[in-house]
Amino acid sequence: MSYEIDQLKLSEQIISIAKKVSVTAGLYIFLTFIIVSVVYVVGLISLIGSPDAFIKLSNQKTAEEFIATNATEILILNTVASIFMHYFLGGIYGMIKKVNAQPYADLASAFKTIFSKQGLKVLNVIIIIQIVNTAISYYLELAGFGLVGLGISLLFQLLTYFTIPAIYISNFNITKSLNFSIQTVNQKPGFLFAFIAFTYLLSFIGILFFGIGIILTLPLNYIVAYSLYTHITEQQA
């Protein structure tokens, strides 16, 4: 499997999609943050026991004691929240696909995407990736190799970068999507790492604007992933 990256053509595709979908995708991300935050707070309250006890976590000493005595439960809750976040944000791929057939994106296409057969496959993939990633990082952290765990986590995320687009765009099964992603990244690991890292840097610049700007810049990650995937697969058609 061989491919070349036409950076000019790829950039034009990214800009074209961003103009059509960024604002609506930003709104969808805002709604996703609300949903995941509610799930997370409900999970914390269930661990603590009552809303009143949850409010007491504003005290630093109380919060530190709670974290120390419930480290495993919090790790599980964080993993579940991360799964929900990645699952819902995958709906952006449905919005991008929709703008290829019409001049605007809508929220309905995002929800139709995640609540579909492809969405179920994506959920399974996300669960697998998050559990494996969390387990490796956790045990390496316990063994005193936190930096090694971080490096392996980043490598794992890079190798599985195209897994979700492959399911949503090409309707690959779980095994085929994972194999495709790993093989594709292995062709040009240096370029893809640098390109993706730069994209993440740009998207998270929004944090500087009191966290609000990230709603407008975070869709760039999904637009780039979609554009890279279609740019590569078009050469193999």
FITI-970976 format. One record per residue (C-alpha): residue in one letter; x, y, z. Coordinates in steps of 0.05 Angstrom, whole numbers. Layout:
! residues N
<rec r="A" X="X" Y="Y" Z="Z"/>
...
***
This chain:
! residues 237
<rec r="M" X="0" Y="0" Z="0"/>
<rec r="S" X="32" Y="64" Z="-24"/>
<rec r="Y" X="9" Y="136" Z="-26"/>
<rec r="E" X="34" Y="207" Z="-34"/>
<rec r="I" X="11" Y="270" Z="1"/>
<rec r="D" X="-5" Y="329" Z="-43"/>
<rec r="Q" X="-1" Y="382" Z="11"/>
<rec r="L" X="-31" Y="437" Z="-32"/>
<rec r="K" X="-91" Y="395" Z="-52"/>
<rec r="L" X="-99" Y="370" Z="19"/>
<rec r="S" X="-97" Y="441" Z="47"/>
<rec r="E" X="-150" Y="465" Z="-2"/>
<rec r="Q" X="-195" Y="407" Z="18"/>
<rec r="I" X="-186" Y="422" Z="92"/>
<rec r="I" X="-202" Y="496" Z="83"/>
<rec r="S" X="-263" Y="481" Z="39"/>
<rec r="I" X="-293" Y="433" Z="91"/>
<rec r="A" X="-276" Y="479" Z="149"/>
<rec r="K" X="-315" Y="537" Z="117"/>
<rec r="K" X="-378" Y="494" Z="113"/>
<rec r="V" X="-376" Y="455" Z="178"/>
<rec r="S" X="-335" Y="490" Z="232"/>
<rec r="V" X="-389" Y="533" Z="264"/>
<rec r="T" X="-442" Y="478" Z="267"/>
<rec r="A" X="-389" Y="427" Z="290"/>
<rec r="G" X="-369" Y="476" Z="344"/>
<rec r="L" X="-441" Y="479" Z="369"/>
<rec r="Y" X="-444" Y="403" Z="369"/>
<rec r="I" X="-379" Y="400" Z="409"/>
<rec r="F" X="-409" Y="448" Z="460"/>
<rec r="L" X="-470" Y="402" Z="467"/>
<rec r="T" X="-424" Y="342" Z="474"/>
<rec r="F" X="-385" Y="376" Z="529"/>
<rec r="I" X="-450" Y="388" Z="567"/>
<rec r="I" X="-472" Y="315" Z="559"/>
<rec r="V" X="-405" Y="286" Z="581"/>
<rec r="S" X="-400" Y="336" Z="639"/>
<rec r="V" X="-468" Y="314" Z="664"/>
<rec r="V" X="-448" Y="241" Z="659"/>
<rec r="Y" X="-383" Y="255" Z="696"/>
<rec r="V" X="-416" Y="295" Z="752"/>
<rec r="V" X="-469" Y="241" Z="762"/>
<rec r="G" X="-413" Y="190" Z="765"/>
<rec r="L" X="-375" Y="231" Z="817"/>
<rec r="I" X="-438" Y="241" Z="859"/>
<rec r="S" X="-451" Y="166" Z="858"/>
<rec r="L" X="-380" Y="155" Z="884"/>
<rec r="I" X="-385" Y="208" Z="938"/>
<rec r="G" X="-455" Y="190" Z="960"/>
<rec r="S" X="-493" Y="256" Z="959"/>
<rec r="P" X="-494" Y="324" Z="924"/>
<rec r="D" X="-475" Y="358" Z="990"/>
<rec r="A" X="-412" Y="316" Z="995"/>
<rec r="F" X="-396" Y="333" Z="923"/>
<rec r="I" X="-398" Y="408" Z="939"/>
<rec r="K" X="-348" Y="396" Z="996"/>
<rec r="L" X="-297" Y="375" Z="943"/>
<rec r="S" X="-284" Y="449" Z="931"/>
<rec r="N" X="-240" Y="443" Z="993"/>
<rec r="Q" X="-170" Y="423" Z="969"/>
<rec r="K" X="-155" Y="377" Z="1028"/>
<rec r="T" X="-222" Y="341" Z="1021"/>
<rec r="A" X="-211" Y="333" Z="947"/>
<rec r="E" X="-141" Y="304" Z="956"/>
<rec r="E" X="-167" Y="254" Z="1008"/>
<rec r="F" X="-224" Y="234" Z="962"/>
<rec r="I" X="-177" Y="223" Z="903"/>
<rec r="A" X="-128" Y="183" Z="945"/>
<rec r="T" X="-182" Y="136" Z="972"/>
<rec r="N" X="-219" Y="128" Z="906"/>
<rec r="A" X="-162" Y="127" Z="856"/>
<rec r="T" X="-185" Y="64" Z="819"/>
<rec r="E" X="-258" Y="86" Z="816"/>
<rec r="I" X="-238" Y="155" Z="790"/>
<rec r="L" X="-193" Y="122" Z="737"/>
<rec r="I" X="-253" Y="80" Z="714"/>
<rec r="L" X="-298" Y="141" Z="713"/>
<rec r="N" X="-247" Y="181" Z="673"/>
<rec r="T" X="-242" Y="124" Z="623"/>
<rec r="V" X="-318" Y="120" Z="616"/>
<rec r="A" X="-322" Y="196" Z="606"/>
<rec r="S" X="-267" Y="193" Z="554"/>
<rec r="I" X="-304" Y="137" Z="517"/>
<rec r="F" X="-368" Y="179" Z="516"/>
<rec r="M" X="-330" Y="240" Z="492"/>
<rec r="H" X="-295" Y="205" Z="434"/>
<rec r="Y" X="-359" Y="169" Z="415"/>
<rec r="F" X="-402" Y="231" Z="411"/>
<rec r="L" X="-349" Y="273" Z="377"/>
<rec r="G" X="-345" Y="221" Z="322"/>
<rec r="G" X="-411" Y="249" Z="298"/>
<rec r="I" X="-372" Y="305" Z="266"/>
<rec r="Y" X="-352" Y="256" Z="211"/>
<rec r="G" X="-425" Y="250" Z="194"/>
<rec r="M" X="-431" Y="325" Z="189"/>
<rec r="I" X="-371" Y="328" Z="143"/>
<rec r="K" X="-399" Y="273" Z="98"/>
<rec r="K" X="-465" Y="311" Z="95"/>
<rec r="V" X="-433" Y="376" Z="70"/>
<rec r="N" X="-407" Y="337" Z="10"/>
<rec r="A" X="-479" Y="328" Z="-12"/>
<rec r="Q" X="-507" Y="395" Z="10"/>
<rec r="P" X="-478" Y="465" Z="23"/>
<rec r="Y" X="-489" Y="464" Z="99"/>
<rec r="A" X="-481" Y="418" Z="159"/>
<rec r="D" X="-534" Y="402" Z="210"/>
<rec r="L" X="-535" Y="371" Z="280"/>
<rec r="A" X="-583" Y="316" Z="259"/>
<rec r="S" X="-530" Y="284" Z="214"/>
<rec r="A" X="-482" Y="279" Z="273"/>
<rec r="F" X="-532" Y="242" Z="317"/>
<rec r="K" X="-554" Y="197" Z="259"/>
<rec r="T" X="-481" Y="178" Z="249"/>
<rec r="I" X="-466" Y="158" Z="321"/>
<rec r="F" X="-533" Y="122" Z="330"/>
<rec r="S" X="-522" Y="76" Z="271"/>
<rec r="K" X="-490" Y="8" Z="257"/>
<rec r="Q" X="-425" Y="44" Z="241"/>
<rec r="G" X="-432" Y="82" Z="306"/>
<rec r="L" X="-438" Y="17" Z="345"/>
<rec r="K" X="-374" Y="-9" Z="312"/>
<rec r="V" X="-339" Y="56" Z="329"/>
<rec r="L" X="-362" Y="51" Z="401"/>
<rec r="N" X="-332" Y="-18" Z="406"/>
<rec r="V" X="-266" Y="6" Z="376"/>
<rec r="I" X="-264" Y="65" Z="424"/>
<rec r="I" X="-276" Y="20" Z="484"/>
<rec r="I" X="-220" Y="-27" Z="462"/>
<rec r="I" X="-171" Y="29" Z="449"/>
<rec r="Q" X="-187" Y="67" Z="514"/>
<rec r="I" X="-183" Y="5" Z="558"/>
<rec r="V" X="-117" Y="-19" Z="528"/>
<rec r="N" X="-88" Y="51" Z="530"/>
<rec r="T" X="-110" Y="64" Z="601"/>
<rec r="A" X="-86" Y="-4" Z="626"/>
<rec r="I" X="-17" Y="4" Z="595"/>
<rec r="S" X="-8" Y="75" Z="622"/>
<rec r="Y" X="-34" Y="55" Z="691"/>
<rec r="Y" X="12" Y="-4" Z="702"/>
<rec r="L" X="73" Y="32" Z="674"/>
<rec r="E" X="57" Y="90" Z="720"/>
<rec r="L" X="54" Y="43" Z="780"/>
<rec r="A" X="121" Y="13" Z="758"/>
<rec r="G" X="152" Y="82" Z="756"/>
<rec r="F" X="155" Y="88" Z="681"/>
<rec r="G" X="105" Y="144" Z="671"/>
<rec r="L" X="142" Y="176" Z="613"/>
<rec r="V" X="147" Y="109" Z="578"/>
<rec r="G" X="73" Y="100" Z="587"/>
<rec r="L" X="60" Y="169" Z="558"/>
<rec r="G" X="103" Y="153" Z="498"/>
<rec r="I" X="68" Y="86" Z="486"/>
<rec r="S" X="0" Y="121" Z="493"/>
<rec r="L" X="19" Y="173" Z="440"/>
<rec r="L" X="45" Y="118" Z="394"/>
<rec r="F" X="-19" Y="78" Z="404"/>
<rec r="Q" X="-62" Y="138" Z="387"/>
<rec r="L" X="-21" Y="152" Z="325"/>
<rec r="L" X="-26" Y="81" Z="299"/>
<rec r="T" X="-102" Y="80" Z="308"/>
<rec r="Y" X="-112" Y="150" Z="280"/>
<rec r="F" X="-150" Y="127" Z="218"/>
<rec r="T" X="-191" Y="73" Z="252"/>
<rec r="I" X="-255" Y="114" Z="264"/>
<rec r="P" X="-254" Y="149" Z="196"/>
<rec r="A" X="-246" Y="81" Z="162"/>
<rec r="I" X="-309" Y="57" Z="195"/>
<rec r="Y" X="-351" Y="119" Z="183"/>
<rec r="I" X="-328" Y="134" Z="113"/>
<rec r="S" X="-313" Y="65" Z="83"/>
<rec r="N" X="-356" Y="22" Z="130"/>
<rec r="F" X="-296" Y="-23" Z="147"/>
<rec r="N" X="-305" Y="-74" Z="202"/>
<rec r="I" X="-265" Y="-66" Z="266"/>
<rec r="T" X="-207" Y="-111" Z="247"/>
<rec r="K" X="-200" Y="-82" Z="177"/>
<rec r="S" X="-203" Y="-11" Z="203"/>
<rec r="L" X="-148" Y="-24" Z="254"/>
<rec r="N" X="-104" Y="-59" Z="203"/>
<rec r="F" X="-114" Y="-3" Z="152"/>
<rec r="S" X="-96" Y="51" Z="203"/>
<rec r="I" X="-33" Y="16" Z="226"/>
<rec r="Q" X="-9" Y="1" Z="155"/>
<rec r="T" X="-24" Y="72" Z="132"/>
<rec r="V" X="12" Y="105" Z="189"/>
<rec r="N" X="72" Y="59" Z="181"/>
<rec r="Q" X="80" Y="83" Z="110"/>
<rec r="K" X="96" Y="155" Z="131"/>
<rec r="P" X="101" Y="157" Z="207"/>
<rec r="G" X="145" Y="219" Z="211"/>
<rec r="F" X="103" Y="262" Z="165"/>
<rec r="L" X="37" Y="240" Z="196"/>
<rec r="F" X="61" Y="250" Z="267"/>
<rec r="A" X="86" Y="321" Z="251"/>
<rec r="F" X="23" Y="339" Z="211"/>
<rec r="I" X="-25" Y="312" Z="264"/>
<rec r="A" X="15" Y="343" Z="322"/>
<rec r="F" X="13" Y="411" Z="287"/>
<rec r="T" X="-62" Y="403" Z="277"/>
<rec r="Y" X="-73" Y="387" Z="351"/>
<rec r="L" X="-30" Y="447" Z="370"/>
<rec r="L" X="-73" Y="493" Z="327"/>
<rec r="S" X="-138" Y="464" Z="353"/>
<rec r="F" X="-120" Y="471" Z="426"/>
<rec r="I" X="-97" Y="543" Z="418"/>
<rec r="G" X="-171" Y="556" Z="432"/>
<rec r="I" X="-157" Y="541" Z="505"/>
<rec r="L" X="-121" Y="607" Z="510"/>
<rec r="F" X="-186" Y="643" Z="497"/>
<rec r="F" X="-217" Y="623" Z="564"/>
<rec r="G" X="-234" Y="554" Z="538"/>
<rec r="I" X="-287" Y="581" Z="491"/>
<rec r="G" X="-243" Y="584" Z="429"/>
<rec r="I" X="-232" Y="509" Z="432"/>
<rec r="I" X="-304" Y="498" Z="411"/>
<rec r="L" X="-287" Y="532" Z="345"/>
<rec r="T" X="-218" Y="501" Z="335"/>
<rec r="L" X="-228" Y="429" Z="359"/>
<rec r="P" X="-268" Y="410" Z="296"/>
<rec r="L" X="-202" Y="419" Z="258"/>
<rec r="N" X="-177" Y="352" Z="285"/>
<rec r="Y" X="-236" Y="316" Z="253"/>
<rec r="I" X="-233" Y="356" Z="189"/>
<rec r="V" X="-159" Y="339" Z="180"/>
<rec r="A" X="-170" Y="265" Z="196"/>
<rec r="Y" X="-227" Y="262" Z="146"/>
<rec r="S" X="-187" Y="299" Z="93"/>
<rec r="L" X="-125" Y="257" Z="102"/>
<rec r="Y" X="-164" Y="192" Z="100"/>
<rec r="T" X="-202" Y="210" Z="36"/>
<rec r="H" X="-138" Y="239" Z="4"/>
<rec r="I" X="-102" Y="173" Z="16"/>
<rec r="T" X="-159" Y="125" Z="-2"/>
<rec r="E" X="-174" Y="162" Z="-67"/>
<rec r="Q" X="-104" Y="141" Z="-91"/>
<rec r="Q" X="-120" Y="68" Z="-77"/>
<rec r="A" X="-188" Y="66" Z="-111"/>
***
